[in-house]
């Protein structure tokens, strides 16, 4: 019985992972194999920094390929259930710090897709955990690494 971790993500997020996997397998893997061949031609491998660097890159690429394959195999696609009344995975939530903060908007996604600079936060983040299941108008105290935030949910979409 498999107990592998599930990875919630949007269909677009899964497709992005598939693209990265294909790139690593067809382009990066071949590039690093070629670098290893060239580095071997330099002779003594015990003091060959080009060889060591290429082998480290190869290990990183193979590790990333393995991680991506696991994430894709265990992907749970987030489907919109039409409920715009509650904060949930896949929804964009706008909130403001109370009493006089600026509005901030984030889409709550699985950890595989999280990119705060692009407005996508992980469902495992303190902010998302504090907002999940809430509705417009709710005030929520959220504990973050930077301290406590008191926020009010402005909209869900």
N, C-alpha and C positions, 0 to 999 in steps of 0.2 A: 504494500500500500504506500503510495507516494505522499510524502508530507512536505513537498517542496513549497516554498513561499510563492503565493500568488502575487502578480504584479498588475494592479489596476491601471488601465491606460485607455486613452481614446484610440479610435481606429487610426487617426492621423499619427499619433505617437507610435503605434506599432509599425506603421509603414515607414516612419523615420528610422526606427531601429533596424528594420529589414534592409533599408538602403545602406545604413552604416555597416551592417554585417556583410552585405554583398561587396562593398568597397574594400573592407578589410581583407576579405577572402580573395578577391580578384586582383586588387591593386597593391595594397600595402604588404601582404604576405609575399608576393612575388618580388617586390622591391627589396625587402629585408633579406630574402634568400640570395638575391643577386649581390647585396652588400657583403654577406657572409662569404660568398664565393670569392669576391675580389679581395677581401681581407685575408682569406686563407692563402691567397697567392703571394702575400707579402712575406710568408715564411713563418718563423718562430711564433707560435700562438701564445706562448707564456707571457710575452711582453707586447702584445699586439692590441693597442687600445681600440683600433677600428673594429677588430673582431669582437672584443668584449662589448663594445657599444652596440654592434649589430645583434649580438646574441641577447643583450638586455632588451632591445627593441622587439626582437622576435618573441621573447617571453611575455612582454607586455601585450603585444598584438594577439598572441594565442590566448592569453588570459581574458582579454576583452571579447574575443570571439566566443569563448566559452560562456562568459557572463551574458552576452547578448542572446546566445542560443537558449540559455535557461530562461531569460526574461521573456523571450518571444514564445517559447513552449508553454510557459505558465502565465501568459497574459490573460487578464480578464478585461474584456472590452467594456468600457463605461458606456452605458446606453442611457439616453435621455428618456426618463419616464413621464415627461410632460409636467412634472410638479415644479412650478416656478415659485412655490410658496416657501420652500425650505432649502437651506444651504445643503448641497450634497456634491459628491464627486462629479466633475464635469461642468459645474455651474460657475458663473462669474459672480462674485459678490463684491458689492461696493459698501464700504463702511467708513466712518470717521471717528477719530478719537474725540471723546467727550471731555471737556465742554466745547472746545473751539479748534479742533484739529481739521486738517485738510482731508478731503475724501481720497481714499485709496481703493483701487479695484484689483482683484486677483481672481484668476481661474484656479479652482482646486482640482488638482490632477494627482495621479499616482507618482511615486518617487522617481520612476523611470523618466518621466516627462518634466519634472520640476525644473524651472529656470526663473528664479525671482526677478532677474533683470528683464525678462520677457513677460512678466506678469503672471507666471504660473508657479503656484506653490504646492508643495507636497501635502497630501492628506495627513502625513505624519508630523507636519510642522506644528508648533504650538499655536500659531494663529488659526490654521485650518481646523485643528482639533477643537479649539474654542468656538469656532463658528458653525461647524457641521451640525445639522439638525435644527438650527435656529431659523427665525423668520424675520421679515422686514419689521423694523421698529424695536427689535430686541436689543437690550443693552447687555454687554458681556464683559466680564473681567477676564483678561487673558494674561497668563504668566509667560513672559518671554525671557530669553537670556539677558535682555537689556532692562528688565523690570516689568512691572505690571502695567498693562494697558487697559483702559476703560473705553470700549468702542460701542457705537450704535450702528446697526445694519441699516443701510439706506436703500439698497436695491439688490435683487437677485435675478440673474438672467442666464 
